[in-house]
Amino acid sequence: EVELMESGGGLVQPGGSLRLSCVASGFPFSSYAMTWVRQAPGKGLEWVSGISGSGIGTYYADSAKGRFSISRDNSKKTLYLQMNSLRLEDAAVYYCAKGPRAIVAAEHFDYWGPGTLVVVSS
Amino acid sequence: QSVLTQPPSVSGAPGQRVTISCTGGSSNIGTVYDVHWYQHLPGTAPKLLIYGNSNRPSGVPDRFSGSKSGASASLAITGLQAEDEADYYCQSYDSSLSAYVFGTGTKVTVL
């Protein structure tokens, strides 16, 4: 059974940093692309960043470019999102999700985690 | 803001059929990119309902069906059940943004 579990959320001040983690199980982690999606309070889903199964290909939404960095440790079956220079508008529940293939392509996300909450406030 | 537009809410009585529309443009749904649908209960993991416009993953009831025509797509739920009360999102890819895009979301209420 595929399982994804995020952690690392919490309260951070504007301008601060946070690193999110997502531990995967139930599938060959290195064989699949992974992505981060967020949902701000009262808002819809927003794609943040994606990474190929090898970790070589990384992709970012404009809102994340230059501030966020996605990475993965395939030996630990863990996905990361390093978030720097956090803004009030980055407050959201952050979900990790699995892609259907090793590459980041224009496809769907077949499994999601329950999310971790990031609060940005002074 | 979202580039895919959905109605904020739809409702129906148990057993009825409801449809949710998803309208995009020439750089996303209106071109080669497929549409996918998710069911989301607040506080839980979103669940894939439909992928590739009309395909159901294993375990998703056949009460859920999807279609795409031009720059729009639709999700239909037949035989509406109380457990179908949730938020529903469409998703595609946008070549102008070079990004995955989601719809604005639709809350389904079972009367």
gemmi code that builds the backbone of each chain (N, CA, C; Angstrom):
import gemmi

chains = {
    "A": [
        ("GLU", (0.836, -1.189, 0.000), (0.000, 0.000, 0.000), (0.877, 1.248, 0.000)),
        ("VAL", (0.577, 2.151, -0.911), (1.332, 3.396, -1.001), (0.967, 4.305, 0.174)),
        ("GLU", (1.973, 4.805, 0.848), (1.752, 5.762, 1.935), (2.751, 6.906, 1.819)),
        ("LEU", (2.256, 8.107, 2.033), (3.075, 9.312, 2.053), (2.756, 10.069, 3.331)),
        ("MET", (3.784, 10.520, 4.027), (3.563, 11.230, 5.293), (4.487, 12.434, 5.364)),
        ("GLU", (3.870, 13.605, 5.389), (4.623, 14.851, 5.491), (4.902, 15.219, 6.945)),
        ("SER", (5.949, 15.997, 7.132), (6.273, 16.541, 8.456), (7.109, 17.792, 8.260)),
        ("GLY", (7.324, 18.503, 9.349), (8.187, 19.676, 9.305), (7.469, 21.003, 9.310)),
        ("GLY", (6.155, 20.961, 9.226), (5.414, 22.215, 9.264), (5.457, 22.842, 10.649)),
        ("GLY", (5.017, 24.072, 10.715), (4.996, 24.759, 12.005), (4.868, 26.252, 11.816)),
        ("LEU", (5.108, 26.980, 12.905), (5.007, 28.442, 12.895), (6.372, 29.052, 12.599)),
        ("VAL", (6.408, 29.961, 11.649), (7.660, 30.627, 11.278), (7.363, 32.098, 11.015)),
        ("GLN", (8.334, 32.948, 11.315), (8.155, 34.377, 11.066), (8.414, 34.702, 9.595)),
        ("PRO", (7.815, 35.781, 9.120), (8.129, 36.220, 7.750), (9.629, 36.403, 7.584)),
        ("GLY", (10.138, 35.912, 6.462), (11.572, 35.965, 6.207), (12.319, 34.741, 6.703)),
        ("GLY", (11.651, 33.901, 7.460), (12.281, 32.715, 8.020), (12.324, 31.547, 7.051)),
        ("SER", (12.856, 30.430, 7.554), (13.021, 29.229, 6.732), (12.391, 28.024, 7.417)),
        ("LEU", (12.085, 27.026, 6.605), (11.491, 25.794, 7.093), (11.822, 24.695, 6.096)),
        ("ARG", (12.053, 23.477, 6.575), (12.259, 22.354, 5.666), (11.185, 21.310, 5.915)),
        ("LEU", (10.433, 21.016, 4.875), (9.414, 19.983, 4.931), (9.987, 18.661, 4.449)),
        ("SER", (9.472, 17.580, 5.033), (9.872, 16.237, 4.614), (8.635, 15.421, 4.276)),
        ("CYS", (8.822, 14.432, 3.427), (7.746, 13.517, 3.065), (8.354, 12.130, 2.947)),
        ("VAL", (7.969, 11.242, 3.863), (8.483, 9.878, 3.844), (7.512, 8.985, 3.087)),
        ("ALA", (8.051, 8.202, 2.164), (7.231, 7.349, 1.309), (7.425, 5.876, 1.648)),
        ("SER", (6.404, 5.089, 1.396), (6.506, 3.642, 1.548), (5.509, 2.979, 0.619)),
        ("GLY", (5.767, 1.684, 0.334), (4.817, 0.919, -0.459), (5.038, 0.938, -1.954)),
        ("PHE", (6.116, 1.598, -2.411), (6.420, 1.621, -3.847), (7.918, 1.925, -4.006)),
        ("PRO", (8.484, 1.595, -5.183), (9.916, 1.877, -5.421), (10.130, 3.371, -5.614)),
        ("PHE", (10.472, 4.030, -4.547), (10.488, 5.494, -4.489), (11.277, 6.133, -5.626)),
        ("SER", (12.455, 5.611, -5.912), (13.318, 6.238, -6.916), (12.770, 6.134, -8.337)),
        ("SER", (11.746, 5.334, -8.522), (11.178, 5.130, -9.859), (10.068, 6.116, -10.203)),
        ("TYR", (9.775, 7.016, -9.294), (8.637, 7.912, -9.517), (8.966, 9.361, -9.189)),
        ("ALA", (8.462, 10.243, -10.052), (8.544, 11.667, -9.773), (7.664, 12.001, -8.579)),
        ("MET", (8.030, 13.059, -7.888), (7.277, 13.518, -6.734), (7.033, 15.017, -6.858)),
        ("THR", (6.025, 15.494, -6.160), (5.668, 16.898, -6.262), (5.166, 17.431, -4.933)),
        ("TRP", (5.200, 18.738, -4.780), (4.604, 19.428, -3.637), (3.466, 20.306, -4.149)),
        ("VAL", (2.330, 20.219, -3.454), (1.149, 21.033, -3.748), (0.712, 21.663, -2.436)),
        ("ARG", (0.243, 22.900, -2.474), (-0.196, 23.544, -1.239), (-1.612, 24.066, -1.363)),
        ("GLN", (-2.220, 24.283, -0.191), (-3.557, 24.851, -0.131), (-3.590, 25.887, 0.980)),
        ("ALA", (-3.668, 27.149, 0.607), (-3.779, 28.225, 1.575), (-5.166, 28.192, 2.210)),
        ("PRO", (-5.312, 28.757, 3.402), (-6.615, 28.742, 4.080), (-7.722, 29.333, 3.211)),
        ("GLY", (-8.773, 28.558, 3.011), (-9.904, 29.027, 2.230), (-9.677, 29.089, 0.736)),
        ("LYS", (-8.539, 28.587, 0.279), (-8.201, 28.665, -1.147), (-8.140, 27.271, -1.756)),
        ("GLY", (-7.868, 27.242, -3.053), (-7.766, 25.979, -3.759), (-6.351, 25.423, -3.762)),
        ("LEU", (-6.169, 24.354, -4.502), (-4.872, 23.702, -4.585), (-3.944, 24.463, -5.538)),
        ("GLU", (-2.665, 24.519, -5.187), (-1.661, 25.210, -6.002), (-0.407, 24.358, -6.082)),
        ("TRP", (0.027, 24.025, -7.306), (1.261, 23.279, -7.484), (2.447, 24.166, -7.108)),
        ("VAL", (3.411, 23.576, -6.388), (4.567, 24.324, -5.913), (5.852, 23.907, -6.626)),
        ("SER", (6.122, 22.592, -6.652), (7.395, 22.136, -7.187), (7.338, 20.652, -7.484)),
        ("GLY", (8.154, 20.200, -8.437), (8.226, 18.786, -8.771), (9.659, 18.354, -9.008)),
        ("ILE", (9.906, 17.051, -8.861), (11.248, 16.509, -9.034), (11.157, 15.126, -9.661)),
        ("SER", (12.074, 14.826, -10.565), (12.084, 13.531, -11.221), (12.540, 12.438, -10.250)),
        ("GLY", (12.352, 11.199, -10.643), (12.718, 10.084, -9.790), (14.205, 10.055, -9.452)),
        ("SER", (15.029, 10.446, -10.381), (16.480, 10.471, -10.167), (16.915, 11.676, -9.337)),
        ("GLY", (16.068, 12.687, -9.307), (16.418, 13.923, -8.612), (17.101, 14.944, -9.493)),
        ("ILE", (17.373, 14.564, -10.732), (18.097, 15.459, -11.629), (17.209, 16.604, -12.124)),
        ("GLY", (15.988, 16.292, -12.473), (15.069, 17.308, -12.973), (14.257, 17.931, -11.856)),
        ("THR", (14.338, 19.257, -11.724), (13.538, 19.958, -10.717), (12.769, 21.095, -11.382)),
        ("TYR", (11.579, 21.344, -10.896), (10.684, 22.301, -11.529), (9.941, 23.074, -10.438)),
        ("TYR", (9.690, 24.372, -10.726), (9.089, 25.228, -9.708), (8.000, 26.120, -10.298)),
        ("ALA", (6.983, 26.391, -9.504), (6.017, 27.425, -9.843), (6.710, 28.778, -9.680)),
        ("ASP", (6.210, 29.769, -10.382), (6.824, 31.103, -10.283), (6.865, 31.595, -8.836)),
        ("SER", (5.852, 31.250, -8.057), (5.774, 31.703, -6.661), (6.876, 31.098, -5.795)),
        ("ALA", (7.484, 30.018, -6.268), (8.506, 29.320, -5.475), (9.932, 29.529, -6.000)),
        ("LYS", (10.055, 29.972, -7.221), (11.380, 30.118, -7.830), (12.254, 31.080, -7.038)),
        ("GLY", (13.484, 30.636, -6.779), (14.440, 31.480, -6.084), (14.334, 31.440, -4.574)),
        ("ARG", (13.251, 30.884, -4.053), (13.069, 30.821, -2.605), (12.962, 29.386, -2.086)),
        ("PHE", (12.353, 28.517, -2.861), (12.161, 27.126, -2.449), (13.115, 26.216, -3.223)),
        ("SER", (13.472, 25.099, -2.584), (14.335, 24.118, -3.246), (13.818, 22.724, -2.936)),
        ("ILE", (13.537, 21.965, -3.989), (13.050, 20.596, -3.820), (14.218, 19.634, -3.989)),
        ("SER", (14.213, 18.568, -3.204), (15.253, 17.550, -3.320), (14.696, 16.231, -2.809)),
        ("ARG", (15.468, 15.181, -2.993), (15.033, 13.866, -2.520), (16.240, 13.034, -2.160)),
        ("ASP", (16.051, 12.131, -1.194), (17.075, 11.161, -0.813), (16.459, 9.799, -1.057)),
        ("ASN", (16.786, 9.206, -2.184), (16.157, 7.944, -2.554), (16.539, 6.807, -1.603)),
        ("SER", (17.683, 6.891, -0.980), (18.079, 5.848, -0.037), (17.211, 5.889, 1.223)),
        ("LYS", (16.700, 7.066, 1.535), (15.824, 7.224, 2.703), (14.351, 7.297, 2.313)),
        ("LYS", (14.066, 7.187, 1.023), (12.686, 7.282, 0.520), (12.009, 8.548, 1.042)),
        ("THR", (12.725, 9.642, 0.959), (12.239, 10.896, 1.523), (12.368, 12.036, 0.526)),
        ("LEU", (11.305, 12.833, 0.453), (11.235, 14.027, -0.371), (11.340, 15.235, 0.547)),
        ("TYR", (11.996, 16.282, 0.079), (12.162, 17.484, 0.886), (11.700, 18.723, 0.124)),
        ("LEU", (11.346, 19.747, 0.910), (11.117, 21.075, 0.351), (11.736, 22.078, 1.314)),
        ("GLN", (12.829, 22.684, 0.894), (13.464, 23.738, 1.675), (12.836, 25.061, 1.277)),
        ("MET", (12.247, 25.733, 2.267), (11.548, 26.988, 2.003), (12.263, 28.115, 2.729)),
        ("ASN", (12.773, 29.070, 1.966), (13.472, 30.233, 2.523), (12.693, 31.510, 2.225)),
        ("SER", (13.048, 32.579, 2.924), (12.421, 33.893, 2.707), (10.905, 33.774, 2.686)),
        ("LEU", (10.372, 33.093, 3.685), (8.934, 32.826, 3.701), (8.127, 34.108, 3.844)),
        ("ARG", (7.009, 34.126, 3.140), (6.099, 35.259, 3.127), (4.770, 34.874, 3.758)),
        ("LEU", (3.986, 35.868, 4.124), (2.663, 35.588, 4.706), (1.839, 34.705, 3.775)),
        ("GLU", (1.983, 34.966, 2.476), (1.164, 34.227, 1.507), (1.627, 32.783, 1.282)),
        ("ASP", (2.720, 32.381, 1.924), (3.160, 30.986, 1.842), (2.468, 30.106, 2.878)),
        ("ALA", (1.711, 30.706, 3.785), (0.987, 29.933, 4.788), (-0.030, 29.029, 4.104)),
        ("ALA", (0.056, 27.729, 4.399), (-0.791, 26.764, 3.705), (-0.568, 25.379, 4.293)),
        ("VAL", (-1.441, 24.461, 3.918), (-1.168, 23.041, 4.122), (-0.388, 22.576, 2.896)),
        ("TYR", (0.750, 21.952, 3.140), (1.599, 21.473, 2.057), (1.449, 19.954, 1.935)),
        ("TYR", (1.115, 19.507, 0.734), (0.949, 18.095, 0.451), (2.083, 17.608, -0.446)),
        ("CYS", (2.571, 16.393, -0.193), (3.427, 15.752, -1.180), (2.558, 14.770, -1.960)),
        ("ALA", (2.903, 14.579, -3.203), (2.123, 13.702, -4.062), (3.047, 12.952, -5.013)),
        ("LYS", (2.618, 11.786, -5.400), (3.418, 10.909, -6.263), (2.934, 11.011, -7.712)),
        ("GLY", (3.886, 11.047, -8.639), (3.542, 11.020, -10.050), (3.454, 9.591, -10.547)),
        ("PRO", (2.906, 9.394, -11.755), (2.746, 8.036, -12.276), (3.986, 7.480, -12.976)),
        ("ARG", (4.987, 8.335, -13.188), (6.203, 7.894, -13.878), (7.441, 8.517, -13.242)),
        ("ALA", (8.601, 8.130, -13.744), (9.855, 8.644, -13.186), (10.116, 10.094, -13.577)),
        ("ILE", (9.592, 10.499, -14.714), (9.848, 11.856, -15.174), (8.708, 12.773, -14.757)),
        ("VAL", (9.005, 14.045, -14.684), (7.981, 15.048, -14.406), (7.348, 15.404, -15.731)),
        ("ALA", (6.141, 14.923, -15.953), (5.445, 15.147, -17.217), (4.081, 15.764, -16.922)),
        ("ALA", (3.394, 16.130, -17.969), (2.092, 16.791, -17.816), (1.029, 15.759, -17.471)),
        ("GLU", (1.137, 15.186, -16.295), (0.244, 14.094, -15.911), (-0.415, 14.369, -14.569)),
        ("HIS", (-0.988, 13.348, -14.003), (-1.713, 13.478, -12.757), (-0.824, 13.075, -11.584)),
        ("PHE", (-1.421, 13.168, -10.381), (-0.751, 12.745, -9.163), (-1.612, 11.648, -8.554)),
        ("ASP", (-1.059, 10.430, -8.437), (-1.935, 9.320, -8.094), (-2.074, 9.033, -6.608)),
        ("TYR", (-1.145, 9.476, -5.811), (-1.262, 9.323, -4.360), (-0.780, 10.589, -3.673)),
        ("TRP", (-1.459, 10.935, -2.589), (-1.141, 12.146, -1.833), (-0.986, 11.822, -0.354)),
        ("GLY", (-0.226, 12.646, 0.348), (-0.166, 12.552, 1.788), (-1.238, 13.420, 2.426)),
        ("PRO", (-1.400, 13.346, 3.750), (-2.425, 14.123, 4.449), (-2.048, 15.581, 4.666)),
        ("GLY", (-0.787, 15.937, 4.426), (-0.380, 17.333, 4.495), (0.234, 17.741, 5.828)),
        ("THR", (0.987, 18.846, 5.777), (1.560, 19.441, 6.973), (1.322, 20.942, 6.899)),
        ("LEU", (0.952, 21.540, 8.033), (0.534, 22.936, 8.063), (1.715, 23.865, 8.318)),
        ("VAL", (1.838, 24.867, 7.470), (2.842, 25.909, 7.629), (2.118, 27.212, 7.938)),
        ("VAL", (2.465, 27.815, 9.062), (1.884, 29.089, 9.470), (2.983, 30.145, 9.441)),
        ("VAL", (2.755, 31.216, 8.717), (3.731, 32.304, 8.634), (3.118, 33.520, 9.318)),
        ("SER", (3.714, 33.894, 10.444), (3.143, 34.992, 11.208), (4.201, 35.588, 12.117)),
        ("SER", (4.087, 36.884, 12.346), (5.006, 37.538, 13.264), (4.412, 37.587, 14.667)),
    ],
    "B": [
        ("GLN", (-3.999, 33.470, -9.387), (-5.314, 32.831, -9.350), (-5.358, 31.660, -10.328)),
        ("SER", (-6.328, 30.766, -10.137), (-6.458, 29.575, -10.942), (-6.794, 29.934, -12.379)),
        ("VAL", (-6.244, 29.144, -13.327), (-6.557, 29.367, -14.734), (-7.662, 28.450, -15.206)),
        ("LEU", (-8.060, 27.505, -14.336), (-9.158, 26.611, -14.658), (-10.340, 26.991, -13.769)),
        ("THR", (-11.493, 27.233, -14.394), (-12.655, 27.733, -13.673), (-13.688, 26.639, -13.437)),
        ("GLN", (-14.125, 26.515, -12.190), (-15.170, 25.577, -11.791), (-16.279, 26.333, -11.079)),
        ("PRO", (-17.505, 25.798, -11.062), (-18.556, 26.425, -10.259), (-18.220, 26.251, -8.786)),
        ("PRO", (-18.503, 27.262, -7.945), (-18.146, 27.158, -6.524), (-18.854, 26.004, -5.823)),
        ("SER", (-20.093, 25.725, -6.221), (-20.835, 24.679, -5.540), (-21.871, 24.051, -6.459)),
        ("VAL", (-22.151, 22.798, -6.185), (-23.260, 22.087, -6.810), (-23.901, 21.241, -5.721)),
        ("SER", (-25.177, 20.935, -5.880), (-25.857, 20.121, -4.886), (-26.877, 19.220, -5.561)),
        ("GLY", (-27.233, 18.168, -4.849), (-28.221, 17.243, -5.366), (-28.714, 16.331, -4.271)),
        ("ALA", (-29.863, 15.749, -4.481), (-30.428, 14.803, -3.527), (-29.770, 13.445, -3.710)),
        ("PRO", (-29.813, 12.631, -2.681), (-29.273, 11.264, -2.827), (-29.892, 10.557, -4.024)),
        ("GLY", (-29.031, 9.894, -4.798), (-29.490, 9.178, -5.971), (-29.491, 9.984, -7.252)),
        ("GLN", (-29.391, 11.301, -7.132), (-29.413, 12.140, -8.318), (-28.054, 12.189, -9.001)),
        ("ARG", (-28.040, 12.823, -10.165), (-26.808, 13.008, -10.937), (-26.416, 14.478, -10.910)),
        ("VAL", (-25.138, 14.736, -10.628), (-24.628, 16.102, -10.674), (-23.414, 16.136, -11.596)),
        ("THR", (-23.177, 17.297, -12.181), (-21.992, 17.464, -13.018), (-21.229, 18.711, -12.584)),
        ("ILE", (-19.924, 18.630, -12.714), (-19.039, 19.742, -12.385), (-18.243, 20.087, -13.637)),
        ("SER", (-18.289, 21.334, -14.035), (-17.558, 21.759, -15.223), (-16.192, 22.331, -14.849)),
        ("CYS", (-15.281, 22.274, -15.805), (-13.929, 22.802, -15.635), (-13.561, 23.473, -16.958)),
        ("THR", (-13.450, 24.788, -16.943), (-13.202, 25.537, -18.172), (-11.805, 26.129, -18.166)),
        ("GLY", (-11.074, 25.851, -19.234), (-9.710, 26.357, -19.349), (-9.532, 27.195, -20.594)),
        ("GLY", (-8.338, 27.061, -21.209), (-8.046, 27.860, -22.389), (-7.127, 27.144, -23.350)),
        ("SER", (-6.595, 27.923, -24.284), (-5.825, 27.341, -25.388), (-4.432, 26.875, -24.980)),
        ("SER", (-3.999, 27.219, -23.784), (-2.670, 26.782, -23.354), (-2.737, 25.631, -22.349)),
        ("ASN", (-3.939, 25.164, -22.055), (-4.053, 24.045, -21.119), (-5.052, 23.011, -21.653)),
        ("ILE", (-6.263, 23.012, -21.163), (-7.225, 21.988, -21.559), (-7.491, 22.026, -23.059)),
        ("GLY", (-7.477, 23.216, -23.645), (-7.813, 23.361, -25.062), (-6.754, 22.866, -26.024)),
        ("THR", (-5.679, 22.355, -25.492), (-4.637, 21.782, -26.349), (-4.457, 20.307, -26.006)),
        ("VAL", (-3.266, 19.807, -26.028), (-3.059, 18.360, -25.896), (-3.151, 17.836, -24.477)),
        ("TYR", (-3.219, 18.720, -23.516), (-3.099, 18.268, -22.128), (-4.391, 17.678, -21.573)),
        ("ASP", (-4.223, 16.559, -20.866), (-5.353, 15.868, -20.267), (-5.858, 16.594, -19.022)),
        ("VAL", (-7.070, 16.211, -18.620), (-7.670, 16.729, -17.398), (-7.813, 15.585, -16.394)),
        ("HIS", (-7.545, 15.895, -15.142), (-7.628, 14.916, -14.073), (-8.501, 15.508, -12.969)),
        ("TRP", (-9.118, 14.647, -12.177), (-10.041, 15.104, -11.135), (-9.687, 14.492, -9.783)),
        ("TYR", (-9.825, 15.295, -8.730), (-9.523, 14.859, -7.372), (-10.709, 15.157, -6.456)),
        ("GLN", (-10.882, 14.277, -5.483), (-11.854, 14.491, -4.410), (-11.074, 14.830, -3.151)),
        ("HIS", (-11.506, 15.881, -2.441), (-10.762, 16.316, -1.269), (-11.678, 16.630, -0.105)),
        ("LEU", (-11.503, 15.900, 0.956), (-12.167, 16.209, 2.219), (-11.179, 16.993, 3.062)),
        ("PRO", (-11.548, 18.172, 3.555), (-10.621, 18.981, 4.351), (-9.978, 18.175, 5.468)),
        ("GLY", (-8.651, 18.332, 5.571), (-7.928, 17.636, 6.630), (-7.457, 16.249, 6.241)),
        ("THR", (-7.755, 15.853, 5.012), (-7.333, 14.540, 4.555), (-6.535, 14.664, 3.259)),
        ("ALA", (-5.992, 13.550, 2.815), (-5.242, 13.535, 1.564), (-6.193, 13.590, 0.380)),
        ("PRO", (-5.953, 14.469, -0.598), (-6.747, 14.439, -1.817), (-6.665, 13.059, -2.464)),
        ("LYS", (-7.739, 12.681, -3.145), (-7.816, 11.353, -3.773), (-8.039, 11.506, -5.273)),
        ("LEU", (-7.242, 10.795, -6.062), (-7.406, 10.819, -7.518), (-8.686, 10.073, -7.901)),
        ("LEU", (-9.559, 10.747, -8.643), (-10.824, 10.150, -9.071), (-10.802, 9.755, -10.547)),
        ("ILE", (-10.297, 10.645, -11.377), (-10.266, 10.459, -12.824), (-8.914, 10.951, -13.337)),
        ("TYR", (-8.279, 10.161, -14.207), (-7.056, 10.622, -14.860), (-7.183, 10.455, -16.364)),
        ("GLY", (-6.400, 11.246, -17.090), (-6.468, 11.138, -18.548), (-7.862, 11.381, -19.096)),
        ("ASN", (-8.542, 12.359, -18.553), (-9.880, 12.805, -18.991), (-11.023, 11.891, -18.559)),
        ("SER", (-10.826, 10.566, -18.662), (-11.979, 9.695, -18.446), (-11.644, 8.347, -17.808)),
        ("ASN", (-10.445, 8.190, -17.320), (-10.033, 6.903, -16.761), (-10.163, 6.887, -15.244)),
        ("ARG", (-10.701, 5.804, -14.717), (-10.844, 5.662, -13.271), (-9.757, 4.768, -12.704)),
        ("PRO", (-9.066, 5.225, -11.648), (-8.110, 4.331, -10.978), (-8.861, 3.163, -10.341)),
        ("SER", (-8.139, 2.106, -10.086), (-8.722, 0.957, -9.408), (-9.322, 1.384, -8.078)),
        ("GLY", (-10.533, 0.938, -7.806), (-11.168, 1.246, -6.535), (-12.126, 2.418, -6.565)),
        ("VAL", (-12.080, 3.214, -7.615), (-13.013, 4.340, -7.730), (-14.310, 3.825, -8.355)),
        ("PRO", (-15.432, 4.071, -7.689), (-16.713, 3.555, -8.212), (-17.032, 4.106, -9.603)),
        ("ASP", (-17.755, 3.302, -10.389), (-18.098, 3.745, -11.743), (-19.205, 4.800, -11.737)),
        ("ARG", (-19.628, 5.236, -10.548), (-20.561, 6.364, -10.449), (-19.873, 7.671, -10.870)),
        ("PHE", (-18.545, 7.647, -10.848), (-17.770, 8.812, -11.236), (-17.284, 8.644, -12.678)),
        ("SER", (-17.509, 9.666, -13.499), (-17.058, 9.605, -14.882), (-16.596, 10.985, -15.327)),
        ("GLY", (-15.661, 10.991, -16.266), (-15.122, 12.250, -16.751), (-15.123, 12.318, -18.256)),
        ("SER", (-15.151, 13.559, -18.760), (-15.094, 13.779, -20.199), (-14.421, 15.109, -20.475)),
        ("LYS", (-13.968, 15.257, -21.729), (-13.307, 16.502, -22.140), (-13.744, 16.829, -23.559)),
        ("SER", (-14.021, 18.099, -23.784), (-14.386, 18.558, -25.115), (-13.868, 19.972, -25.303)),
        ("GLY", (-13.002, 20.151, -26.272), (-12.436, 21.471, -26.505), (-11.654, 21.948, -25.305)),
        ("ALA", (-11.975, 23.152, -24.848), (-11.256, 23.719, -23.710), (-12.005, 23.522, -22.394)),
        ("SER", (-12.908, 22.559, -22.359), (-13.668, 22.277, -21.144), (-13.681, 20.793, -20.833)),
        ("ALA", (-13.923, 20.510, -19.570), (-14.041, 19.133, -19.115), (-15.166, 19.065, -18.095)),
        ("SER", (-15.634, 17.854, -17.838), (-16.717, 17.664, -16.878), (-16.507, 16.407, -16.062)),
        ("LEU", (-16.929, 16.492, -14.814), (-16.981, 15.330, -13.936), (-18.448, 15.091, -13.610)),
        ("ALA", (-18.903, 13.871, -13.799), (-20.286, 13.519, -13.465), (-20.287, 12.519, -12.326)),
        ("ILE", (-21.192, 12.742, -11.396), (-21.419, 11.798, -10.304), (-22.863, 11.347, -10.393)),
        ("THR", (-23.066, 10.064, -10.643), (-24.420, 9.528, -10.696), (-24.719, 8.760, -9.421)),
        ("GLY", (-26.001, 8.635, -9.099), (-26.357, 7.943, -7.876), (-25.690, 8.578, -6.668)),
        ("LEU", (-25.862, 9.883, -6.530), (-25.187, 10.663, -5.485), (-25.398, 10.043, -4.106)),
        ("GLN", (-24.319, 9.960, -3.336), (-24.381, 9.400, -1.986), (-23.854, 10.421, -0.982)),
        ("ALA", (-24.258, 10.263, 0.265), (-23.840, 11.195, 1.323), (-22.317, 11.279, 1.418)),
        ("GLU", (-21.664, 10.161, 1.181), (-20.198, 10.129, 1.285), (-19.511, 10.899, 0.162)),
        ("ASP", (-20.266, 11.342, -0.835), (-19.685, 12.109, -1.932), (-19.541, 13.585, -1.586)),
        ("GLU", (-20.051, 13.988, -0.425), (-19.892, 15.389, -0.008), (-18.424, 15.684, 0.215)),
        ("ALA", (-17.886, 16.586, -0.605), (-16.456, 16.891, -0.567), (-16.190, 18.041, -1.532)),
        ("ASP", (-14.938, 18.451, -1.579), (-14.498, 19.416, -2.586), (-13.887, 18.638, -3.755)),
        ("TYR", (-14.126, 19.120, -4.958), (-13.624, 18.453, -6.159), (-12.812, 19.446, -6.982)),
        ("TYR", (-11.652, 18.995, -7.450), (-10.752, 19.855, -8.219), (-10.375, 19.193, -9.537)),
        ("CYS", (-10.384, 19.966, -10.610), (-9.804, 19.504, -11.867), (-8.347, 19.955, -11.903)),
        ("GLN", (-7.571, 19.308, -12.737), (-6.138, 19.631, -12.850), (-5.663, 19.336, -14.268)),
        ("SER", (-4.781, 20.175, -14.766), (-4.176, 19.955, -16.075), (-2.779, 20.541, -16.066)),
        ("TYR", (-2.234, 20.788, -17.248), (-0.921, 21.409, -17.367), (-1.069, 22.606, -18.290)),
        ("ASP", (-0.350, 23.676, -17.987), (-0.434, 24.888, -18.788), (0.920, 25.174, -19.422)),
        ("SER", (0.947, 25.205, -20.748), (2.225, 25.388, -21.448), (2.731, 26.829, -21.364)),
        ("SER", (1.854, 27.784, -21.202), (2.295, 29.182, -21.073), (2.951, 29.426, -19.718)),
        ("LEU", (2.431, 28.804, -18.694), (2.968, 28.941, -17.343), (4.068, 27.929, -17.058)),
        ("SER", (4.169, 26.890, -17.893), (5.067, 25.754, -17.621), (4.815, 25.236, -16.205)),
        ("ALA", (3.560, 25.009, -15.916), (3.186, 24.605, -14.559), (1.911, 23.773, -14.585)),
        ("TYR", (1.799, 22.916, -13.584), (0.532, 22.220, -13.369), (-0.463, 23.255, -12.844)),
        ("VAL", (-1.703, 23.140, -13.282), (-2.736, 24.079, -12.832), (-3.940, 23.315, -12.321)),
        ("PHE", (-4.572, 23.879, -11.295), (-5.760, 23.295, -10.704), (-6.951, 24.210, -10.940)),
        ("GLY", (-8.130, 23.620, -10.890), (-9.343, 24.404, -10.958), (-9.597, 25.127, -9.649)),
        ("THR", (-10.600, 25.988, -9.671), (-10.940, 26.784, -8.494), (-11.609, 25.972, -7.405)),
        ("GLY", (-12.055, 24.763, -7.739), (-12.662, 23.888, -6.749), (-14.176, 24.020, -6.688)),
        ("THR", (-14.849, 22.896, -6.480), (-16.311, 22.857, -6.367), (-16.701, 22.045, -5.150)),
        ("LYS", (-17.552, 22.648, -4.320), (-18.047, 21.929, -3.142), (-19.344, 21.226, -3.522)),
        ("VAL", (-19.368, 19.930, -3.343), (-20.567, 19.143, -3.613), (-21.307, 18.906, -2.305)),
        ("THR", (-22.588, 19.280, -2.285), (-23.443, 19.091, -1.114), (-24.547, 18.110, -1.464)),
        ("VAL", (-24.728, 17.124, -0.594), (-25.808, 16.166, -0.760), (-26.963, 16.597, 0.133)),
        ("LEU", (-28.079, 16.929, -0.475), (-29.204, 17.520, 0.250), (-29.917, 16.499, 1.146)),
    ],
}
model = gemmi.Model(1)
for chain_id, residues in chains.items():
    chain = gemmi.Chain(chain_id)
    for i, (resn, *xyz) in enumerate(residues, 1):
        res = gemmi.Residue()
        res.name, res.seqid = resn, gemmi.SeqId(i, " ")
        for name, pos in zip(("N", "CA", "C"), xyz):
            atom = gemmi.Atom()
            atom.name, atom.element = name, gemmi.Element(name[0])
            atom.pos, atom.b_iso = gemmi.Position(*pos), 0.0
            res.add_atom(atom)
        chain.add_residue(res)
    model.add_chain(chain)
structure = gemmi.Structure()
structure.add_model(model)
structure.setup_entities()
